[in-house]
Amino acid sequence: MPEKKVNKAVVCPMCGELSKAVVYTSVNATVSKSQRKKILDGSLFAWKCPSCGYSARLTYPILYNDMTNRFMIYLIPKIDRFQICDKKLEEKYRNLCNINKRVVADFNAFKEKIFIFESGLDDMAVELTKAVIGQTVAQKLEGAEVQAGFLSMYDRESNTMGFTYFTGEKMTPYVQTARLEIYGKSKEIVEQFAVKDKKLDGFIKIDAEWADNILYRYKRARKIEKLNKIKQ
């Protein structure tokens, strides 16, 4: 899948002038490593008004394809659906197997998914680990609400992974590391409770809401198991 770009009309929110911007609807990171770098540092989405010099980051749908690490990520700003089926795209790649296909709703999640899959990690297990560690962070901060969290570090040699959480009304960053054993336990839970999700076609949204649902099912199963042992 080669990269694709189009011209898009942009109205400057500062001066109201109409101008054009080149936006990429798809990027192949295997073919163009420079585009990968621009995505990660945000420069691919940077825009500057030619009239007044106002700078902003454009947000628009873009498909990211990494053939080497076998994953595709569809950034669709503010998407609230769990699954996106693109029949034309699915037909084009119907002969390819074992490709992780994800849809994300914002730029930070977009970058995080790239980091996760490039690191050879299971994003489902990462989301579960993030959710569990986030609960610990909330307790440490005396109940402060954890607004969002992202994987920010992974080191196999030191057997650790780290998450950056944004907490409270001011979205204060808080970094918390964890041993990879927690991630390993999360993978076991995924293998047991996310079997159907792993078999789904199309692009699926694996995020905090998904993780909370899986953890709920896991805890319910554990509770039922304990009750059955008591009855015996």
C-alpha positions as CSV (number, residue, x, y, z in Angstrom):
1,M,0.0,0.0,0.0
2,P,1.8,3.2,-1.2
3,E,1.3,6.4,0.7
4,K,-1.5,8.6,-0.5
5,K,-1.9,12.4,-0.1
6,V,-4.5,14.9,-1.1
7,N,-5.0,18.7,-1.0
8,K,-7.4,19.9,1.7
9,A,-8.9,23.3,2.1
10,V,-8.2,24.8,5.6
11,V,-9.7,27.8,7.1
12,C,-7.4,29.5,9.6
13,P,-9.1,29.8,13.0
14,M,-7.1,32.9,13.8
15,C,-7.5,35.1,10.7
16,G,-10.2,33.3,8.8
17,E,-8.2,33.0,5.6
18,L,-8.8,30.0,3.3
19,S,-5.7,28.1,2.2
20,K,-4.7,24.6,1.2
21,A,-2.7,21.9,3.0
22,V,-1.3,18.6,1.9
23,V,-2.6,15.8,4.0
24,Y,-1.7,12.1,4.0
25,T,-4.6,9.6,3.9
26,S,-2.2,6.7,4.2
27,V,1.4,6.1,5.0
28,N,3.5,3.0,4.5
29,A,6.2,3.0,7.3
30,T,8.1,0.1,5.7
31,V,8.5,1.9,2.4
32,S,9.0,5.4,3.8
33,K,10.8,5.5,7.2
34,S,11.0,9.3,7.0
35,Q,7.2,9.5,7.1
36,R,7.2,7.3,10.2
37,K,9.5,9.8,12.0
38,K,7.3,12.7,11.0
39,I,4.2,10.9,12.4
40,L,5.9,10.2,15.7
41,D,7.2,13.8,16.2
42,G,3.9,15.2,14.9
43,S,5.5,17.2,12.0
44,L,3.4,15.3,9.4
45,F,0.3,17.0,10.9
46,A,1.8,20.4,11.3
47,W,0.2,23.3,9.5
48,K,1.0,27.0,9.3
49,C,-1.3,29.7,8.0
50,P,0.4,31.4,5.0
51,S,-1.4,34.6,5.8
52,C,-0.9,35.2,9.6
53,G,1.6,32.5,10.5
54,Y,-0.7,30.8,13.0
55,S,0.5,27.2,13.6
56,A,-1.7,24.1,14.4
57,R,-1.8,20.4,14.2
58,L,-4.3,19.1,11.7
59,T,-6.4,16.1,12.7
60,Y,-7.9,13.9,10.0
61,P,-8.3,10.2,9.2
62,I,-5.0,8.4,8.2
63,L,-4.1,4.8,7.8
64,Y,-0.7,3.7,9.0
65,N,0.7,0.4,7.5
66,D,3.8,-1.4,8.9
67,M,4.4,-4.4,6.7
68,T,7.5,-5.5,8.6
69,N,5.9,-5.7,12.0
70,R,2.5,-6.7,10.5
71,F,0.1,-4.1,11.8
72,M,-2.2,-1.4,10.5
73,I,-3.6,1.5,12.5
74,Y,-6.4,3.7,11.4
75,L,-6.6,7.1,13.1
76,I,-10.1,8.4,12.9
77,P,-10.5,11.4,15.2
78,K,-13.1,11.0,17.9
79,I,-14.3,7.6,16.5
80,D,-16.6,5.9,19.1
81,R,-17.2,2.6,17.4
82,F,-15.6,-0.6,18.5
83,Q,-15.2,-2.1,15.0
84,I,-14.6,-0.5,11.6
85,C,-15.0,-2.8,8.5
86,D,-13.6,-1.3,5.3
87,K,-14.7,-3.8,2.6
88,K,-12.5,-2.4,-0.1
89,L,-9.5,-2.5,2.2
90,E,-10.3,-6.0,3.5
91,E,-10.6,-7.3,-0.1
92,K,-7.3,-5.8,-1.0
93,Y,-5.5,-7.6,1.8
94,R,-7.6,-10.7,2.0
95,N,-4.6,-13.0,1.4
96,L,-2.6,-11.5,4.3
97,C,-2.8,-13.3,7.6
98,N,-1.9,-12.4,11.2
99,I,-2.0,-8.7,10.8
100,N,-3.1,-6.6,13.8
101,K,-5.6,-4.0,12.7
102,R,-6.6,-1.3,15.1
103,V,-8.7,1.9,15.0
104,V,-7.8,4.8,17.4
105,A,-9.6,8.1,18.2
106,D,-6.7,10.4,19.0
107,F,-3.1,11.3,18.2
108,N,-1.6,10.0,21.4
109,A,-3.2,6.6,21.1
110,F,-2.0,6.5,17.5
111,K,1.6,7.0,18.6
112,E,1.2,4.5,21.4
113,K,-0.1,1.7,19.2
114,I,2.9,2.2,16.9
115,F,5.3,1.9,19.9
116,I,3.5,-1.1,21.2
117,F,3.6,-3.1,18.0
118,E,7.1,-2.1,17.1
119,S,8.2,-3.4,20.5
120,G,6.6,-6.8,19.7
121,L,4.0,-6.4,22.4
122,D,0.4,-7.5,22.6
123,D,-1.7,-4.3,22.8
124,M,-4.6,-6.1,24.5
125,A,-2.3,-7.2,27.3
126,V,-0.8,-3.8,27.5
127,E,-4.2,-2.2,27.9
128,L,-5.1,-4.6,30.7
129,T,-1.7,-3.9,32.4
130,K,-2.3,-0.2,32.0
131,A,-5.7,-0.4,33.6
132,V,-4.5,-2.4,36.6
133,I,-1.5,-0.2,37.2
134,G,-3.8,2.9,36.8
135,Q,-5.8,1.6,39.8
136,T,-2.6,1.5,41.9
137,V,-1.7,5.1,40.8
138,A,-5.2,6.3,41.8
139,Q,-4.7,4.8,45.3
140,K,-1.2,6.3,45.6
141,L,-2.6,9.7,44.7
142,E,-5.4,9.3,47.3
143,G,-8.2,8.8,44.8
144,A,-7.1,11.3,42.2
145,E,-8.9,10.5,38.9
146,V,-6.7,8.9,36.3
147,Q,-7.8,10.7,33.1
148,A,-5.6,8.8,30.6
149,G,-2.5,6.7,30.4
150,F,0.0,5.6,27.8
151,L,2.8,3.1,27.5
152,S,6.0,5.2,27.6
153,M,8.8,2.7,28.3
154,Y,9.6,-0.9,27.7
155,D,12.8,-2.6,28.6
156,R,13.2,-6.4,28.5
157,E,16.6,-6.4,30.0
158,S,15.5,-4.6,33.2
159,N,12.2,-6.6,33.1
160,T,10.1,-3.4,33.3
161,M,7.6,-1.3,31.4
162,G,6.5,2.2,32.3
163,F,3.2,4.1,31.8
164,T,2.6,7.9,31.9
165,Y,-0.7,8.7,33.4
166,F,-2.5,12.1,33.3
167,T,-4.3,12.7,36.6
168,G,-6.8,15.2,38.1
169,E,-8.3,18.3,36.6
170,K,-4.9,19.7,35.6
171,M,-3.9,16.5,33.8
172,T,-0.8,16.2,35.9
173,P,1.6,13.6,34.5
174,Y,2.6,10.7,36.7
175,V,5.0,8.0,35.6
176,Q,4.6,4.5,37.1
177,T,6.8,1.5,36.2
178,A,5.8,-2.2,36.5
179,R,7.4,-5.6,36.3
180,L,6.8,-7.6,33.2
181,E,5.2,-10.3,35.2
182,I,2.1,-8.2,35.4
183,Y,2.1,-8.0,31.6
184,G,2.5,-11.7,31.4
185,K,-0.5,-12.3,33.7
186,S,-2.5,-9.9,31.4
187,K,-1.6,-12.0,28.4
188,E,-3.0,-15.0,30.1
189,I,-6.2,-13.2,30.8
190,V,-6.4,-12.1,27.2
191,E,-5.9,-15.6,25.9
192,Q,-8.8,-16.7,28.1
193,F,-11.3,-13.8,27.8
194,A,-10.5,-12.1,24.5
195,V,-10.6,-15.1,22.1
196,K,-13.5,-13.7,20.0
197,D,-11.9,-10.3,19.8
198,K,-8.7,-11.8,18.4
199,K,-10.7,-13.5,15.6
200,L,-12.6,-10.4,14.5
201,D,-12.1,-9.0,11.0
202,G,-11.7,-5.3,10.4
203,F,-10.2,-2.6,12.5
204,I,-11.0,-2.9,16.2
205,K,-10.7,-0.4,19.1
206,I,-8.6,-1.7,21.9
207,D,-8.6,0.9,24.6
208,A,-9.3,1.6,28.3
209,E,-13.1,0.9,27.9
210,W,-12.3,-2.5,26.3
211,A,-9.8,-3.3,29.1
212,D,-12.4,-2.5,31.8
213,N,-14.8,-4.9,30.1
214,I,-12.3,-7.7,30.0
215,L,-11.3,-7.1,33.6
216,Y,-14.9,-7.2,34.7
217,R,-15.4,-10.5,33.0
218,Y,-12.2,-11.9,34.5
219,K,-13.2,-10.8,38.1
220,R,-16.7,-12.2,37.6
221,A,-15.3,-15.5,36.5
222,R,-13.0,-15.6,39.5
223,K,-15.9,-14.8,41.9
224,I,-18.0,-17.6,40.4
225,E,-15.1,-20.0,40.7
226,K,-14.6,-19.2,44.4
227,L,-18.4,-19.6,45.0
228,N,-18.3,-23.0,43.3
229,K,-15.4,-24.1,45.5
230,I,-17.2,-23.1,48.6
231,K,-20.3,-25.1,47.5
232,Q,-18.2,-28.2,47.0
